[in-house]
């Protein structure tokens, strides 16, 4: 049986990740985790804030760049999404993550 979106469960996860960010403000993974949870909740502007923090702390964090592109896309900021996803693709290729680069290419094609 597939998991359904459950606001209370999502809120509990969000609170857990907010605490993690408060406890470890310099940890890119904490900001990324919060950003991903916010993205899943379709809270795109808030997700972008957290993911921007993750990328600021670790500019080579390819997964955070991809999610940031998704947040911008969800918020209707297509040009920013394209810019960040292009950067994510370049980062993925530099890190020899060809499959991630292909996944990013699909996202970029969907923006056009």
Rosetta blueprint (number, residue, H / E / L):
1 X L
2 X L
3 X L
4 X L
5 X L
6 X L
7 X H
8 X H
9 X H
10 X H
11 X H
12 X H
13 X H
14 X H
15 X H
16 X H
17 X H
18 X H
19 X H
20 X H
21 X H
22 X H
23 X H
24 X L
25 X L
26 X L
27 X L
28 X H
29 X H
30 X H
31 X H
32 X H
33 X H
34 X H
35 X H
36 X H
37 X H
38 X H
39 X H
40 X H
41 X L
42 X L
43 X L
44 X H
45 X H
46 X H
47 X H
48 X H
49 X H
50 X H
51 X H
52 X H
53 X H
54 X H
55 X H
56 X H
57 X H
58 X L
59 X L
60 X L
61 X L
62 X H
63 X H
64 X H
65 X H
66 X H
67 X H
68 X H
69 X H
70 X H
71 X H
72 X H
73 X H
74 X H
75 X L
76 X L
77 X L
78 X H
79 X H
80 X H
81 X H
82 X H
83 X H
84 X H
85 X H
86 X H
87 X H
88 X H
89 X H
90 X H
91 X H
92 X H
93 X H
94 X H
95 X L
96 X L
97 X L
98 X H
99 X H
100 X H
101 X H
102 X H
103 X H
104 X H
105 X H
106 X H
107 X H
108 X H
109 X H
110 X H
111 X H
112 X L
